[in-house]
């Protein structure tokens, strides 16, 4: 059977060299290479209990939103293209790193990585979707628009965030996770008339996903999301471009990832 145009687009795009030019955005933040320097960037926060499945299970413990973030609509015109970053409550995030980092260091790491990702989105505007008051105040402080979506889990929050950005006038949304310590060039991904996927180093998760804001795309973050998102784009008849960029593929999920940051780091005074 002849391959469909969508299949060909997926195969061809997956073989392309990464498009991001390391010299294109000189104001991008320098990649984080030292665990200690990363941890030193942010203050500590308190520890809380373990959470439920972060991908699909609604979370009932969302904090009460600040009044200014509780409105149904986003009343700011952010432009035709926006980067959306889902950020979990800092004290609940990356609990799997507990064997390699103390709780204060883990929280500082999470905050610093998220700040690094925000900086890597220039020159595009950034929205942070969250259900935690501390995260909302942090997002406002780094210049991001807060999209308050309580208790939906990761996939529900991202879907709701994209919908709200579309209603506010966005035509394209790039969803980028906040645990990419080497991220750069998120704001200058070359336009593509379809879905762009950046998988993690294991070709399992999806670190970055750019899509038409008005599409009925069903997000499937969690184990196997890279394959699931390719299949979802095919279901919708959208061409797929796969970018394999080492800086965007590097995320921090496990103690071994923290150890690798330490191994490649330069001495920190």
GUTI-589904 format. One record per residue: x negated, y, z negated of N, C-alpha, C, CB in turn. Coordinates in steps of 0.001 Angstrom, whole numbers, padded with zeros to 6 digits. Each point is the difference from the previous one (the first is absolute). Glycine has a CB too. Layout:
! GUTI-589904
R     npx     npy     npz    capx    capy    capz     cpx     cpy     cpz    cbpx    cbpy    cbpz
R       X       Y       Z       X       Y       Z       X       Y       Z       X       Y       Z
...
***
This chain:
! GUTI-589904
R     npx     npy     npz    capx    capy    capz     cpx     cpy     cpz    cbpx    cbpy    cbpz
R -000849 -001192  000000  000849  001192  000000 -000883  001240  000000  001843 -001233 -001227
R -001506  002208  002061 -000790  001223  000070  000141  000774 -001289  000284  000090  002483
R -001380  000541 -002894  000035  000797 -001223  000799  001263  000246 -002225 -000918 -000729
R  002991  001313 -000284  000770  001236  000099 -000932  001189 -000092  002008 -001118 -001007
R -001500  002315  001432 -000825  001204 -000098 -000336  000315 -001435  001038  000870  002070
R -000108 -001170 -002992 -000276  000237 -001419 -001123 -000882 -000503  002374  000646 -000329
R -002377 -001936  000763 -001068 -000917 -000410 -001344  000481  000524  001630 -001908 -000022
R -001634  002340  001313 -001253  000475  000575 -000509  001225 -000727  000685 -000917  002200
R  000238  001810 -002548 -000418  001211 -000709 -000620 -000349 -001338  001806  001295  001135
R -001229 -002283 -001829 -000547 -000391 -001287 -001393 -000585  000152  002309 -000414 -000835
R -002499 -000482  001801 -001298 -000638  000173 -001059  001023  000404  001148 -002137  000643
R -000784  002997  000321 -000974  000958  000494 -000375  001004 -001075  000913 -000283  002298
R  000107  000790 -003014 -000302  000997 -001020 -000838 -000602 -001106  002119  001191  000533
R -001885 -002446 -000873 -000766 -000618 -001068 -001463 -000183  000339  002055 -001130 -000684
R -002415  001179  001963 -001388 -000196  000400 -000743  001317  000159  000683 -002096  001133
R  000024  003209 -001216 -000648  001280  000211 -000901  000342 -001171  001935  000753  001381
R -002985  000020 -001080 -000816  000547 -001074  000806  001043 -000743 -002121 -000440  001287
R  001811  000668 -002563  000727  001007 -000752 -000079  001354  000687 -000462 -001257 -002105
R  001555  001990  002054  000088  001270  000701 -000581  001136 -000818  002013 -000833  001171
R -002006  000709 -002484 -000397  001117 -000834 -001460  000339  000238  001703 -000654 -001713
R -001959  001911  002007 -001359  000483  000220 -000530  000543 -001315  000484  000547  002432
R -001586 -001088 -002954 -000480  000456 -001296 -000421  001456 -000018 -000719 -002297 -000414
R  000525  002906  001591 -000383  001408  000022  001173  000914  000268 -002234 -000682  000765
R  003427  000124 -000613  001132  000813  000423  000520  000898 -001104  000587 -001778  001597
R -000694  001350 -002842  000569  000764 -001093 -001067  000229 -001058  002292 -000950  000458
R -003099  001990 -000292 -001107  000189 -000939  000456  000289 -001412 -001336  000822  001878
R  002610 -000402 -002052  000456  000304 -001341  000524 -001225 -000740  000541  002274  000796
R -000574 -003456 -000161  000427 -001203 -000693 -000853 -000219 -001248  000770 -001001  002181
R -000188  000419 -003220 -000796 -000264 -001199 -001036 -001082  000264  001941  000672 -001431
R -003065 -000577  000757 -001007 -001051  000119  000550 -001284 -000583 -001866  001686 -000125
R  001590 -002833  000773  000485 -001274 -000555 -000504 -000202 -001421  000063 -000977  002306
R  000782  000400 -003129 -000395 -000304 -001373 -000845 -001256  000025  002086  001081 -000957
R -003314 -000996  000459 -000893 -001147  000043 -000476 -000437 -001366 -000698  000743  002220
R  000978  000010 -003247 -000479 -000362 -001330  001161 -000073 -000961 -002208  001075  000460
R  002350 -002214 -001118  001114 -000153 -000926 -000048  001042 -001098  000047 -002432  000492
R -001216  002696 -001036 -000072  000951 -001090  000360  001401  000459 -001741 -001409 -001067
R  001311  001806  002268  000336  001337  000465  001489  000111  000257 -002274  000235  001007
R  002891 -001310 -000540  001434 -000001  000230  000746  000154 -001303 -000315 -001426  002008
R -000071  000670 -003002  000704  000030 -001275 -000137  001359 -000669 -000387 -002452 -000254
R -000687  003152  000493 -000244  001256 -000695  000871  001138  000499 -002307 -000759 -000363
R  003060  000557  001435  000720  001102  000595  001280  000376 -000720 -000970 -000700  002112
R  001572 -000194 -002872  001336  000242 -000513  000084 -000292 -001496  000928 -000552  002253
R  000004  001200 -002973  000199 -000290 -001415  000718 -001316 -000222  000056  002431 -000431
R -000025 -002873 -000827  000622 -001278 -000311  001494  000149 -000218 -002139 -000763 -001007
R  002832 -000377  000932  001424 -000029 -000299  000270 -001211 -000869  000589  001175  002169
R  000612 -001251 -002722  000315 -001049 -000970  000350 -001307  000695  000804  001742 -001594
R -000957 -002832  000868  000322 -001335  000504  001471 -000300 -000226 -002347 -000771 -000453
R  002928 -000004  001388  001382 -000447 -000156  000054 -001487  000296  000914  002281  000641
R  000271 -002862 -000735  000151 -001436  000199 -000071 -000385  001459  001370 -000087 -002041
R -001427 -001216  002290 -000049 -000516  001359  001301  000283  000710 -001596 -001778 -000706
R  001517  002040  002021  001190  000277  000776  000497 -001241  000719 -000767  002344  000274
R  001871 -002164  000484  000560 -001098  000782 -000598  000055  001396  002158  000021 -001343
R -001681 -000913  002213 -000471 -000038  001380  000053  001402  000598  000791 -002389  000247
R -001934  002957  000160  000001  001388  000458  000514  000181  001412 -001885  000374 -001498
R  002106 -001477  002235  000350  000140  001402  001503  000072  000234 -002079 -001210  000543
R  002838  000341 -001189  001414 -000097  000337  000936  000137 -001186 -000680 -001427  001851
R  000201  001214 -003062  000902 -000016 -001145  000240  001410 -000513 -000804 -002291 -000604
R  002052  002727  000484  000258  001321 -000552 -000565  000121 -001408  002064  000170  001403
R -002579  001001 -001707 -000605  000255 -001301  000918  000902 -000797 -002325 -000269  000944
R  002742 -000194 -002111  000991  000743 -000773 -000612  001025 -000922  001444 -001965  000124
R -002813  001966 -000232 -000632  000855 -000982 -000513  001304  000584 -000607 -002033 -001234
R  001111  002447  002384 -000460  001250  000581  000260  001144 -000966  000429 -000881  002315
R -001384  001780 -002433  000180  001107 -000914  001000  000993  000552 -002325 -000312 -000829
R  002877  001126 -000019  000960  001014  000423 -000737  001029  000855  001428 -000349 -002088
R -000918  000645  003272 -000749  000885  000888  000015  001433 -000489  000546 -001498  001892
R -001625  002236 -001663  000058  001437 -000225  001100  000605  000852 -002455  000057 -000539
R  003128  000948  000030  001152  000577  000695 -000334  000395  001426  000849  000811 -002179
R -002040 -000250  002391 -000328  000498  001329 -000209 -001107  001011 -001016  001956 -001077
R  000897 -003213  000642 -000213 -001110  000934  001242 -000873  000168 -002400  000017 -000641
R  003495  000335  000012  001144 -000899 -000036  000996  000237  001126 -000299 -000104 -002435
R  000089  001116  003267  000959  000325  001056  000063 -001118  001028 -000435  002442 -000347
R  001607 -002562  000994  000185 -001040  000996 -000823  000263  001256  002287 -000383 -000898
R -002406  001632  001295 -000660  000321  001258 -001365  000614 -000240  002223  000328  001065
R -003112 -000508 -000085 -001275  000698 -000014  000235  001325  000711 -001386 -002171 -000023
R  001304  003273 -000711  000374  001298  000572 -001196  000739  000592  001854  000126 -001653
R -002954 -000835  001859 -001182  000592  000603 -000225 -000636  001367 -001020  000454 -002280
R  000823  000372  003288 -000314 -000512  001329 -001498 -000318  000054  001900  001348  001062
R -002235 -002614 -001022 -001397 -000404 -000062 -000645 -000111  001374  000527 -001201 -002090
R  000271  001196  003138 -000541 -000139  001338  000422 -001312  000635 -001930  001414 -000667
R  001457 -001636  001886  000450 -001171  000755 -000723 -001274 -000397  000539  001511  001868
R -001682 -001399 -002542 -000741 -001180 -000420 -000460  000172 -001443 -000747 -000423  002375
R  001008 -000588 -003194 -000267  000059 -001441 -000634 -001314 -000427  001942  001594 -000387
R -002833 -001521 -000598 -000535 -001208 -000629  000757 -000231 -001296 -002298  000350  001034
R  002808 -001561 -001213  000737 -000379 -001197 -000841 -000980 -000810  002219  000361  001175
R -002460 -000029 -002441 -000808 -000851 -000874  000862 -000467 -001164 -002126  001224  000650
R  002413 -002511 -000750  000710 -000502 -001188 -000983 -000138 -001154  001675 -001229  001448
R -001337  001794 -002583 -000893 -000041 -001157  000774 -000519 -001207 -001378  001927  000913
R  000915 -003030 -001450  000597 -000606 -001180 -000467  000740 -001247  000109 -002240  001158
R  000658  002135 -002237 -000418  000585 -001269 -001430 -000402 -000305  002368 -000031 -000835
R -003201  001009  000517 -001423 -000277 -000162 -000261 -001062 -001067 -000478  002340  000713
R  001232 -002305 -001791 -000270 -000947 -001084  000447 -001411  000340  000238  001866 -001608
R  000595 -002028  002659  000452 -001329  000394 -000772 -000560  001193  002242  000600 -000869
R -002978  000237  001566 -000619 -000402  001263 -001278 -000816 -000223  000964  002049  001066
R -001207 -002985 -000164 -001247 -000773  000065 -000307 -000725 -001307 -000851  001638  001663
R  001862 -002229 -002264 -000238 -000727 -001250 -000913 -001205  000196  002231  000751 -000792
R -002335 -001240  002031 -000886 -001139  000268 -001474  000353 -000189  001697 -000861  001606
R -002011  002141 -001671 -001389  000417 -000196 -000400 -000019 -001466  000185  001407  002035
R  000732 -001828 -002904 -000246  000064 -001433 -001172 -000842 -000470  002387  000423 -000255
R -002777 -001437  001018 -001140 -000824 -000413 -001335  000666  000302  001394 -002015  000383
R -001381  003049  000462 -001248  000663  000371 -000078  001441 -000471 -000096 -001484  001954
R  001232  002070 -002332  000017  001385 -000446  000843  000114 -001261 -000300  000817  002368
R -000089  000066 -003245  000851  000334 -001142  001236  000737  000516 -002011  000132 -001568
R  003046 -000074  000747  001205  000700  000434 -000268  001463  000356  001322 -001538 -001440
R -002045  002295  000621 -000272  001395  000399 -000769  000102  001316 -000015  000606 -002410
R -000962 -001496  002620 -000754  000044  001248  000869 -000405  001191 -002092 -000505 -001282
R  002951 -000497  001081  000904 -000416  001080  000916  001158  000407 -000070 -002382 -000847
R  000614  003086 -000111  000919  001102  000295 -000741  001123  000724  001391 -000589 -002024
R -002587  000889  001568 -000787  001031  000662 -000322 -000394  001440 -000967  000656 -002216
R  000642 -001936  002417 -000279 -000498  001343  001210  000169  000906 -001627 -001637 -000956
R  002799  001261  000475  001226  000103  000792  000271  001455  000388  000927 -002030 -001170
R -001042  002930  000215  000245  001414  000281 -001008  000553  001007  000954  000261 -002302
R -002213 -000597  002121 -001029  000527  000884  000159 -000523  001421 -001534  000170 -001952
R  001867 -001450  002105  000214 -000543  001346  001167  000696  000678 -000915 -002211 -000737
R  002000  002420  000007  001158  000670  000589 -000348  001421  000432  001513 -001399 -001426
R -002284  002123  000604 -000408  001351  000365 -000878 -000023  001247  000133  000693 -002411
R -000988 -001693  002519 -000863 -000136  001169  000834 -000222  001260 -001827 -000937 -001455
R  002850  000102  001368  000847 -000261  001164  000735  001269  000416  000274 -002397 -000718
R  000246  003153 -000243  000667  001260  000337 -000954  000902  000776  001457 -000186 -002054
R -002689  000311  001579 -000967  000860  000672 -000321 -000496  001405 -000952  000587 -002224
R  001005 -001901  002433 -000322 -000577  001308  001100  000212  001028 -001371 -001687 -001171
R  002499  002233  000756  001128  000209  000915 -000062  001328  000736  001354 -001410 -001495
R -002266  002271  001127 -000077  001292  000676 -000197 -000188  001505 -000947  001034 -002091
R  001582 -000225  002916  000768  001205 -000318  001499 -000222 -000141 -001733  001241  001187
R  002195 -002483 -001208  001436 -000259 -000082  000542  000270 -001402 -000245 -001711  001806
R  001519  002090 -001900  000634  000112 -001310  000199 -001373 -000610  001141  002105  000717
R -001107 -002148 -002044  000099 -001256 -000735  001236  000025 -000888 -002508 -000275  000046
R  003225 -000845 -000076  001086 -000213 -000950 -000339 -001214 -000842  001707  001029  001570
R -001432 -000958 -002852 -000224 -001123 -000910  001353 -000493 -000480 -002264  000902 -000728
R  002556 -002178  000986  001243 -000583 -000484 -000296 -000724 -001309  000921 -000248  002367
R -000123  000537 -003392 -000295 -000522 -001330  001256 -000010 -000850 -002353  000837  000170
R  002228 -001474 -001360  001096  000030 -000964 -000550  000195 -001414  001385 -001496  001497
R -002506  002199 -001577 -000639  000226 -001288 -000305  001487 -000130 -000991 -002344 -000016
R  001351  002923 -001124 -000131  001446 -000168 -001461  000442  000036  002103 -000006 -001347
R -002990 -000774  000729 -001412  000371  000031 -000526  000022  001427 -000299 -000988 -002275
R  000684 -000006  003079 -000424 -000034  001394  000575  001198  000757 -000139 -002519 -000090
R  001404  002858 -000180  000618  001133  000681 -000748  001295 -000286  002207 -001158 -000133
R -002569  001386 -001127 -000740  001209 -000336 -001395 -000023  000633  001288  000176 -002158
R -001921 -001347  002159 -001303 -000135  000643  000098  000320  001491 -000654 -001738 -001697
R  001672  001189  002369  000165  000219  001438  000185  001482  000310  001011 -002284  000220
R -000202  002960 -001006  000178  001435  000202 -001329  000731 -000169  002375 -000171 -000812
R -003170 -000280 -000148 -001273  000650 -000271 -001015 -000147  001109  000443 -000388 -002356
R -000346 -000683  003157 -000940 -000189  001109  000596  000486  001323 -000992 -001965 -001208
R  002126  002657  001142  000569  000618  001179  000933 -000858  000817 -001998  001302  000032
R  002436 -002431 -000569  000914 -000890  000731  001446  000319 -000339 -001749 -001794  000017
R  002641  001493  000906  001433  000079 -000258  000438 -001259 -000729  000362  001442  002050
R  000411 -001289 -003102  000460 -001141 -000784  001316 -000527  000570 -001147  000918 -002059
R  001181 -002207  002344  001221 -000687  000432  000386 -000927 -001142 -000590  000129  002510
R  001597  000259 -003273  000383 -000747 -001200  000967 -001108  000385 -000330  002047 -001448
R -000085 -003284  001285  000825 -001165  000339 -000131 -001028 -001111 -000286  000414  002488
R  001105 -000317 -003515 -000183 -000848 -001183  000472 -001433  000180  000246  002033 -001335
R -001031 -002958  000784  000440 -001361 -000248  000278 -000860  001196  000895  000898 -001984
R -001588 -000709  003107  000329 -000764  001202 -001048 -001041  000376  001238  001977  000770
R -002364 -002023 -001455 -001079 -000842  000468 -000688  000648  001184  001205 -002035 -000814
R -002341  001499  001213 -000807  000641  001033  000733  000099  001333 -002025 -000856 -001146
R  002596 -000245  001625  000626  000028  001320  001201  000928  000047 -000784 -002320  000359
R  001600  002287 -001379  001150  000893 -000037 -000406  001453 -000091  001294 -001801 -001064
R -002315  002097  000275 -000450  001382 -000148 -000572  000543  001304 -000471 -000443 -002412
R -000312 -000379  003112 -000570  000451  001264  001100  000219  001031 -002129 -001233 -000509
R  003082  000311  000588  001096  000165  000951  000790  001280 -000292  000143 -002503  000248
R  000161  002732 -001515  000732  001202 -000375 -000818  001253  000282  001205 -001307 -001755
R -002502  001233  001481 -000852  001150  000264 -000067  000353  001468 -001310 -000609 -001980
R  001161 -000394  002835 -000031  000251  001440  001325  000601  000454 -001621 -001903  000323
R  002731  001377 -000820  001312  000535  000384  000137  001471 -000387  000984 -002289 -000267
R -001425  002626 -000921  000114  001384 -000447 -000907  000926  000785  000589 -000825 -002256
R -001769  000359  002612 -000873  000818  000831  000588  000188  001392 -001973 -000818 -001296
R  002613 -000229  001826  000646  000125  001306  001106  001041 -000048 -000542 -002392  000505
R  001340  002376 -001577  001065  000993 -000130 -000560  001411 -000145  001444 -001742 -001051
R -002670  001847  000552 -000634  001311 -000155 -000720  000451  001263 -000257 -000482 -002418
R  000323 -000311  003478 -000555  000427  001279 -001223 -000750  000475  000893  002156 -000552
R -001416 -003098 -000229 -001172 -000755  000437  000375 -000963  001120 -000996  000194 -002301
R  000146 -000273  003312  000197 -000951  001091 -000886 -001226 -000151  000613  001896  001484
R -001756 -001721 -002116 -000941 -001093 -000225 -000442  000016 -001451 -000780  000094  002398
R  000688 -001283 -002986 -000461 -000132 -001380 -001105 -001047 -000039  002280  000660 -000920
R -003374 -000305  000279 -001076 -000950 -000272  000072 -000382 -001471 -001477  000983  001833
R  001718 -002246 -002110  000044 -000489 -001377 -001395 -000516 -000342  002490 -000612  000156
R -003100  001215 -001151 -001350 -000398 -000419  000022 -000296 -001486 -001072  001405  001814
R  000445 -002484 -002212 -000040 -000347 -001416 -001076  000806 -000720  000824 -002310  000541
R -000643  002451 -001832 -000872  000861 -000778 -001208 -000681 -000591  001972  001290 -000483
R -002315 -002493  000959 -001124 -000742 -000580 -001112 -000221  001024  001593 -001127 -001569
R -001861  002158  002382 -000983 -000100  001073 -001171  000925 -000321  001807 -000566  001703
R -002827  000092 -002422 -001052  000891 -000471 -000934  000514  001084  000138 -001205 -002107
R -000070  000636  003314 -000844  000465  001101  000812  000681  001096 -001589 -001845 -000509
R  002834  002137  000241  000891  000522  001039 -000536  001289  000604  001929 -001052 -001174
R -001751  001164  002476 -000299  001233  000718  000798 -000011  001290 -002331  000157 -001007
R  002594  001008  001542  000634  000106  001303  001468 -000347  000049 -002168 -000501  000883
R  002843  000433 -002020  001428 -000346  000024  000831  001074  000704 -000312 -001277 -002132
R -000158  002487  002107  000747  001084  000627 -000283  000188  001475 -000003  001070 -002176
R -000886 -001876  002736 -000358  000166  001417  000095 -001320  000768 -001513  001889 -000645
R  002361 -002783  000209  000236 -001201  000798  000549  000414  001363  000434 -001389 -002088
R -001016  000850  003141  000430  000395  001339  001448 -000417  000226 -002364 -000207  000850
R  003180  001089 -000268  001416 -000333  000217  000161 -001295  000795  000547  002441 -000066
R  000489 -003145 -000276  000334 -001241  000690  001511 -000153 -000050 -002236 -001087 -000595
R  002845  000786  001725  001456 -000050  000096  000515 -001361 -000433 -000056  001672  001862
R -000085 -001949 -003141  000439 -001267 -000564 -000439 -000085 -001442 -000110 -001102  002246
R -000237 -000084 -002680 -000404 -000244 -001379 -001505 -000264 -000036  002297 -000932 -000575
R -002989  001662 -000283 -001434 -000226 -000218 -000183 -000689 -001344 -000622  002032  001395
R -000145 -003119 -001404 -000258 -000758 -001218 -001500 -000049 -000266  002082 -001380  000373
R -002457  001643 -001607 -001379 -000217 -000445  000047 -001070 -001084 -000714  002408  000552
R  000272 -003629 -000250  000039 -001063 -001007 -001141  000148 -001005  001070 -001524  001680
R -000955  000797 -002772 -001104 -000048 -000949 -001100 -000919  000536  001590  000435 -001924
R -002649 -000595  001140 -001154 -000782  000462  000340 -001462  000218 -001474  001571 -001212
R  002540 -002047  000620  000383 -001415  000110  001067 -000236  001073 -000557 -000269 -002418
R  000935  001332  003133  001104 -000092  000959  001256 -000539 -000661 -001644 -000350  001844
R  001867  000737 -003074  001168 -000462 -000750  000939  001159 -000320 -001376 -001855 -000974
R  000873  002863  000294  000813  001155 -000341 -000062  001086  001066 -000375 -000523 -002392
R  001193  001558  002191  000052  001136  000919 -000385  001254 -000768  001803 -001103  001411
R -002998  001617 -001165 -000472  001169 -000728  000568  001306  000535 -002063 -001254 -000492
R  002234  001324  001816  000521  001204  000649  000994 -000436  001063 -002146  001301 -000439
R  003260 -000579  000532  001032 -000324  000980  000587  001317  000512  000531 -002241 -001136
R -000670  002500  002414  000581  001200  000614  001162 -000432  000874 -002227  001227 -000037
R  003363 -000536 -000095  001198 -000425  000722  000897  001188  000307 -000126 -002234 -001114
R  001043  002070  002084  000994  001045  000241  000916  000115 -001216 -000089 -000417  002501
R  000270  001637 -002993  000762  000187 -001235  001450 -000436  000147 -001504  001888 -000576
R  002041 -001804  001772  001398 -000330  000183  000277 -001463  000276  000265  002263  000818
R -001279 -003113 -000811  000213 -001412  000290  000584 -000715 -001213 -001898  000050  001642
R  002559 -001167 -001380  000606 -000800 -001074 -000964 -001063 -000482  002270  000411  000958
R -003518 -000046 -001134 -001057 -000936 -000356  000214 -000528 -001413 -001592  001196  001533
R  001476 -002516 -001685  000150 -000633 -001316 -001387 -000286 -000566  002232 -001032  000661
R -002583  001744 -001701 -001319 -000171 -000601 -000061 -001309 -000781 -000274  002499 -000139
R -000900 -003134  000174 -000159 -001305 -000643 -001341 -000062 -000717  001453 -001082  001753
R -001762  002103 -002525 -001264  000006 -000738 -000042 -001148 -000996 -000156  002489  000270
R -001054 -002972 -000486 -000205 -001179 -000822 -000862 -000971  000781  002214  000321 -001193
R -002432 -001534  000680 -000816 -000984  000715  000529 -000246  001415 -000569 -001074 -002195
R -000321  001079  003175  000391 -000255  001377  000665  001165  000705  000238 -002312 -000668
R -000370  003526  000137  000742  001118  000590 -000505  000381  001393  000422  000825 -002304
R -001694 -001045  002579 -000514  000361  001327  000737 -000790  001081 -002266  000529 -000994
R  002374 -001822  000797  000729 -000815  000977  001475  000374  000030 -001631 -001867 -000351
R  002218  002065 -000822  001419  000348 -000057  000280  001324  000704  000189 -001251 -002156
R -001078  002215  002019  000226  001294  000631 -000182 -000067  001511 -000756  001105 -002098
R -000156 -001926  002565 -000115 -000197  001450  001286 -000622  000541 -002510 -000276 -000200
R  003020 -000709 -000499  001231 -000650  000451  001182  000965 -000039 -000882 -002194 -000823
R  000907  003070 -000169  001096  000956 -000093 -000045  001005  001147 -000002 -000276 -002487
R -001190  000729  002843 -000113  000905  001140  000472 -000679  001282 -001919  001162 -001123
R  001554 -002419  001294  000440 -000754  001171  001521 -000141  000010 -002184 -001246  000018
R  002754  000992 -001190  001461 -000115 -000096  000683  001276  000466 -000263 -001596 -001905
R -000332  002733  001600  000588  001282  000377 -000371  000427  001415 -000057  000636 -002389
R -000793 -001427  003073 -000410  000355  001345 -001016  001121  000050  002201 -000741  000744
R -002950  000937 -001835 -000999  001061 -000061 -001382 -000570  000291  001402  001264 -001668
R -002169 -000624  002548 -001375 -000465  000225 -000822  000146 -001273  000160  000639  002428
R -001186 -001473 -002547 -000830 -000032 -001200 -001454  000271  000368  001586 -001631 -001090
R -002205  002512  000322 -001442  000223  000097 -000614 -000414 -001340  000277  001927  001693
R -001301 -002766 -001630 -000705 -000427 -001209 -001368  000670 -000010  001232 -002234 -000056
R -001506  002979 -001004 -001304  000626 -000189 -000730 -000730 -001111  000870  002245  000783
R -002067 -002700 -000476 -000815 -000683 -001008 -001164  000922 -000362  000647 -002320  000886
R -000365  003199 -001829 -000995  000986 -000416 -000495 -000364 -001389  001083  001807  001410
R -002369 -002047 -001577 -000507 -000481 -001295  000342  000898 -001174 -001821 -001052  001243
R  001781  002382 -001044  000273  000898 -001120  001449 -000079 -000454 -001788  001506  000834
R  002709 -001636  000111  001412 -000082 -000358  000406 -001414 -000394  000452  001893  001547
R -001229 -002884 -001151  000307 -001390 -000360 -000422 -000330 -001424 -000260 -000625  002390
R -000596  001454 -002974 -000540 -000301 -001330  000950  000522 -001072 -002362  000097  000894
R  003004 -001008 -001605  000860  000371 -001119 -000513 -000675 -001265  001992  000283  001540
R -001462  000131 -002658 -000435 -000529 -001294  001201 -000671 -000660 -001794  001807 -000258
R  001779 -003120  000229  001082 -000777 -000597 -000466 -000932 -001107  001156  000135  002166
R -002400 -000582 -002087 -000483 -001051 -000879 -001298  000419 -000672  001099 -001719  001451
R -001458  001086 -002560 -001277  000319 -000651 -001197 -000087  000947  000975 -000843 -002116
R -000964 -000112  003054 -001113 -000114  000950 -000142  001257  000849  000339 -002473  000056
R  000777  003165  000230 -000073  001236  000778 -000704  001093 -000788  002107 -000630  001195
R -001849  000684 -002490 -000681  000975 -000850 -001482 -000325 -000065  002094  000346 -001354
R -002411 -001638  001229 -001406 -000414 -000049 -000717  000373  001287  000606 -001884 -001531
R  000083  001764  002667 -000625  000352  001272 -000283  001492  000070  001173 -001915  001100
R -000263  002729 -001612 -000269  001431 -000058 -001269  000272 -000792  002455  000474  000171
R -002619 -001188 -001271 -001191  000178 -000816 -001265 -000449  000709  001413 -000299 -001998
R -001339 -000798  002765 -001189 -000529  000671 -000514  000929  001076  000810 -002276 -000476
R  000108  002982  001161 -000432  000854  001091 -000243  001429 -000459  001268 -001445  001566
R -001073  001710 -002834 -000091  001373 -000483 -001442  000439 -000158  002172 -000293 -001161
R -002344  001591  001248 -001276  000605 -000341  000000  000304 -001483 -000262  000978  002318
R -000906 -000854 -002942 -000035  000341 -001413  000707  001327 -000253 -002152 -001263 -000244
R  002919  001299 -000819  000736  001197 -000372 -000624  000585 -001247  002123 -000891  001024
R -002560  002157 -000980 -000631  000579 -001179  000965  000129 -001164 -001541  001222  001496
***
